[in-house]
Amino acid sequence: MPELPEVETIARGVNERVRGDRIVEVWFSRHREPFKTPATRQARGLEGRAILAVHRTGKHIVCELGGSADGSLLDESAGKSAAQWIVHLGMTGRLLVTTPDAPVAAHTHARLSLMSGRELRFVDPRRFGRLEYRDLSRGASFRAAGADPLEVTAAEFARLFHGRKLAIKAALLNQKLLSGVGNIYADESLFRAGIRPRRQSGRLARTELETLRLALGEVLKHAIRLGGSSVSDYVDADGARGFFQLEHCVYLRMGLPCRICQTLIRRIVVAGRGTHYCPRCQR
C-alpha cells in the first residue's frame, strides 16, 4: 500500500499539473467498490468545479475544489474551497495525469476531463482504493485521524506513546496516532533510530522517542526526494517509479547483511505485519 512519501509524491505531481484547471466532464466505472460516495453524486458535484489545489492528508490525496463553473479557469471565490474530492489509493491505486488519447488502462475507474485538454485518471486493479466527494457547504472538510509525522512536535510525539503497551512498531502503524506511516517506513525509521520493533512504546525513554521522531522525519523526507518506494505497483502522477527502495536498510532485506554492521537482517511478525530489523544495530 502506498505510504506517506508515495502519496505526497503523487499529490505534488498532480498539483503541479492540474492546479487552476477545471473539470468539464466525469466518467466512472460500474464497479461499486471504489466509491465511498455514490458515483452519480460525485459526477454531479465534480463537473464544472475548478481545481484550486491538490495536497496530501495522511494517506489520502485531497483535491480542493472551487465553486460551480463560470467559464473561467480560476474560481471566483479567491481560492476558498467549496468542495473536496478525496482519493485513497488502497493497495494498488494510481492517480495519473495524462492526455485523452493515451491508452486507457484496464481497471480504470475514473476519468476526469479537464478544460486544458488533460485527463485525471484513477486506476485500481484490486479495487481497495476509495473515491469520496464532499460538499463543504453541507459538512466538514476531510481530516486525518492521527498526527502528521512531518509536522508533529517533540512534545506531541512523546504524548502519543505515553503509557501505551503496544510494541513500538504496532504503535507507529496505528493511523489514529500517526497518519501516513506504513510497514516500510516504520521498519526503516526504527532501524535509523536504533530501536527494536517489539519494544513497548510506553517504556521508551523521552530521548529515544525524540531520536525516533527525528529519524522518522528524515526517512520520510528523503523518500519523498527520491519519489517514494516502488516495491509493488506504485508509480507517480506521470507513471514513473520511485527510487527509495534502492536505499532500504532493512525492509525486505531478510538474510542480507546489514549495511552498517554486516549482521544478517532478521524478519519477525509484529501486529500481523512482516517486520525487518538488525539484531545488532537495534536494541
C-alpha positions in Angstrom: 0.0 0.0 0.0 1.4 3.5 -0.8 2.5 5.2 2.3 3.1 8.9 3.1 6.1 9.5 0.7 4.3 7.9 -2.2 1.1 9.7 -1.5 2.9 13.0 -1.1 4.8 12.5 -4.3 1.6 11.8 -6.3 -0.2 14.7 -4.7 2.6 17.1 -5.5 2.8 15.9 -9.1 -0.9 16.1 -9.7 -1.0 19.6 -8.1 1.8 20.8 -10.4 -0.1 19.6 -13.5 -3.8 20.4 -12.8 -3.9 23.3 -10.3 -6.1 26.0 -11.7 -7.7 23.7 -14.3 -11.4 23.0 -14.4 -13.3 19.7 -14.6 -15.6 19.7 -17.6 -16.7 16.0 -17.8 -16.6 13.0 -15.5 -16.7 9.3 -16.2 -16.9 6.5 -13.6 -16.8 2.7 -14.0 -19.7 0.5 -13.0 -17.8 -1.2 -10.1 -19.2 0.0 -6.8 -16.2 -0.8 -4.6 -14.1 2.3 -5.3 -16.9 4.7 -4.4 -17.3 5.9 -0.9 -19.7 8.5 -2.3 -22.1 7.2 -5.0 -20.7 7.7 -8.5 -23.7 9.7 -9.7 -23.4 12.1 -6.8 -19.7 12.5 -7.4 -20.2 13.2 -11.1 -22.8 15.9 -10.4 -20.6 17.5 -7.7 -17.3 17.4 -9.7 -18.4 18.7 -13.1 -17.7 22.4 -13.6 -15.5 22.7 -10.5 -12.2 24.4 -10.6 -9.2 22.6 -9.0 -7.8 25.0 -6.5 -5.1 22.7 -5.1 -4.1 19.1 -4.6 -2.4 18.0 -1.4 -1.8 15.0 0.9 -3.7 14.5 4.2 -2.4 11.3 5.9 -2.5 8.6 3.3 -5.2 10.4 1.3 -5.0 12.8 -1.7 -7.3 15.7 -1.4 -8.4 17.9 -4.3 -9.7 21.3 -3.2 -12.4 22.4 -5.5 -13.9 25.8 -6.2 -17.5 26.8 -7.0 -19.5 25.9 -10.0 -18.4 26.7 -13.5 -18.5 30.3 -14.8 -16.4 29.8 -17.9 -13.1 30.8 -16.5 -10.1 28.7 -15.3 -9.8 30.4 -11.9 -12.6 30.3 -9.3 -14.3 33.5 -8.3 -14.1 32.6 -4.6 -10.4 33.7 -4.5 -9.1 30.3 -3.5 -11.7 29.3 -0.9 -12.5 25.6 -1.2 -16.2 24.8 -1.7 -15.9 21.0 -2.1 -13.3 18.3 -2.0 -12.6 15.1 -4.0 -10.7 12.7 -1.7 -8.7 9.8 -3.2 -7.4 6.8 -1.1 -5.1 4.6 -3.2 -5.7 1.4 -1.3 -3.3 -1.4 -2.2 -2.8 -0.8 -5.9 -4.4 2.6 -6.8 -2.9 5.1 -9.2 -3.8 8.7 -9.8 -2.4 9.7 -13.2 -2.4 12.9 -15.3 -2.5 12.1 -19.0 -4.0 13.0 -22.3 -7.3 11.8 -23.7 -5.7 9.8 -26.5 -3.4 7.8 -24.1 -4.4 4.1 -23.8 -6.9 3.5 -21.1 -5.5 1.0 -18.6 -7.6 -1.9 -17.5 -9.2 -1.3 -14.1 -9.6 2.4 -14.8 -12.5 3.6 -12.5 -12.5 7.4 -13.0 -11.6 9.8 -15.8 -11.9 13.5 -15.2 -11.7 15.5 -18.4 -10.2 18.9 -17.8 -10.6 22.2 -19.6 -6.8 22.2 -20.5 -7.3 19.0 -22.5 -5.7 16.8 -19.9 -7.3 13.9 -18.1 -7.0 12.9 -14.5 -7.4 9.1 -14.2 -7.9 6.7 -11.2 -6.7 3.2 -11.9 -7.0 0.4 -9.3 -6.8 -3.3 -10.2 -7.7 -4.7 -6.8 -10.4 -2.1 -6.1 -9.3 -1.4 -2.4 -9.0 2.3 -3.1 -11.8 4.7 -2.4 -13.2 7.9 -4.0 -15.2 10.4 -1.9 -16.8 13.7 -2.7 -17.6 16.3 0.0 -19.7 19.5 -0.4 -18.2 21.7 2.2 -21.4 23.8 2.5 -23.0 20.6 4.0 -20.2 19.2 6.0 -16.7 19.5 7.4 -13.5 19.2 5.4 -11.5 16.0 5.4 -9.0 15.5 8.3 -6.7 12.6 9.1 -7.3 10.7 12.3 -3.8 11.0 13.6 -0.9 13.5 13.7 1.1 14.2 10.6 4.6 12.7 11.1 6.2 15.6 9.2 4.6 18.2 11.5 4.3 16.6 14.9 6.3 18.3 17.7 8.6 16.5 20.2 6.1 17.0 23.0 3.1 15.8 20.9 5.1 12.8 19.7 6.0 11.8 23.3 2.4 12.1 24.4 1.2 9.8 21.6 3.1 6.8 23.1 3.0 7.7 26.8 1.8 4.7 28.8 1.0 2.5 25.8 1.7 -1.2 26.0 1.8 -1.6 22.2 5.0 -2.6 20.6 6.5 0.5 19.1 6.2 -1.0 15.5 2.5 -1.5 16.1 2.1 2.0 17.5 3.8 3.5 14.5 1.3 1.7 12.2 -1.7 2.9 14.2 -3.3 5.6 11.9 -5.2 7.1 14.9 -1.8 8.0 16.4 0.2 8.9 13.3 -1.4 9.2 9.8 0.7 8.0 6.9 3.3 5.7 8.3 3.1 2.1 7.0 5.3 -1.0 7.1 8.2 0.3 5.0 8.8 3.5 6.8 8.2 2.1 10.3 10.9 -0.5 9.7 13.3 2.0 8.2 12.8 4.6 10.9 13.2 2.1 13.8 16.5 1.0 12.2 17.7 4.5 11.9 16.7 5.2 15.5 18.4 2.0 16.7 15.2 0.7 18.4 13.9 -2.8 18.2 10.4 -3.1 16.8 9.0 -5.2 19.7 9.9 -2.8 22.4 7.0 -1.5 24.4 6.2 2.0 23.2 5.3 3.3 26.6 8.6 2.3 28.1 10.8 4.1 25.7 12.7 7.0 27.2 11.9 10.5 26.1 15.3 10.7 24.4 14.6 7.6 22.5 11.3 8.9 21.3 12.9 12.1 20.2 15.5 10.1 18.3 12.7 8.1 16.6 10.7 11.3 15.8 13.7 12.8 14.1 14.6 9.6 12.3 11.0 9.2 11.0 11.0 12.7 9.6 14.4 12.2 8.0 13.4 8.9 6.4 10.1 10.2 5.1 11.6 13.4 3.7 14.4 11.5 2.0 11.9 9.0 0.5 9.9 12.0 -0.9 13.0 13.4 -2.5 13.5 10.0 -4.2 9.9 9.7 -5.4 8.9 7.1 -2.9 9.4 3.3 -2.8 8.3 1.2 -5.8 8.2 -2.3 -4.3 4.9 -3.3 -6.0 2.5 -1.3 -8.2 3.4 2.2 -7.1 4.1 4.9 -9.7 3.8 8.7 -9.5 1.4 11.0 -11.4 3.4 10.5 -14.6 3.6 6.8 -14.3 7.2 6.8 -13.2 8.6 4.5 -10.4 10.3 5.8 -7.3 13.9 5.0 -6.2 13.9 4.9 -2.3 13.6 1.1 -2.4 17.2 1.1 -3.6 18.2 2.6 -0.2 16.2 0.4 2.1 18.4 -0.7 5.0 16.1 -3.4 6.5 12.7 -3.6 4.7 12.5 -6.9 2.6 16.3 -7.5 3.3 15.9 -10.6 5.4 19.0 -12.7 5.3 21.1 -10.0 3.7 23.9 -8.2 5.6 23.2 -5.0 7.5 24.5 -2.0 5.6 26.2 -0.8 8.8 27.5 -3.8 10.7 27.1 -6.7 8.3 24.9 -8.7 10.7 22.2 -10.6 8.8 18.8 -8.8 8.8 16.0 -10.7 10.6 12.3 -10.9 9.9 9.7 -11.3 12.6 5.9 -10.6 12.8 4.6 -7.6 14.8 0.9 -6.7 14.8 0.4 -9.2 12.0 2.9 -7.4 9.7 6.3 -8.7 8.5 8.9 -6.7 10.3 12.6 -6.4 9.4 15.4 -5.3 11.8 19.1 -5.6 12.5 19.7 -7.5 15.8 22.9 -5.7 16.4 22.2 -2.1 15.4 18.8 -2.1 17.1 18.4 -2.6 20.8 
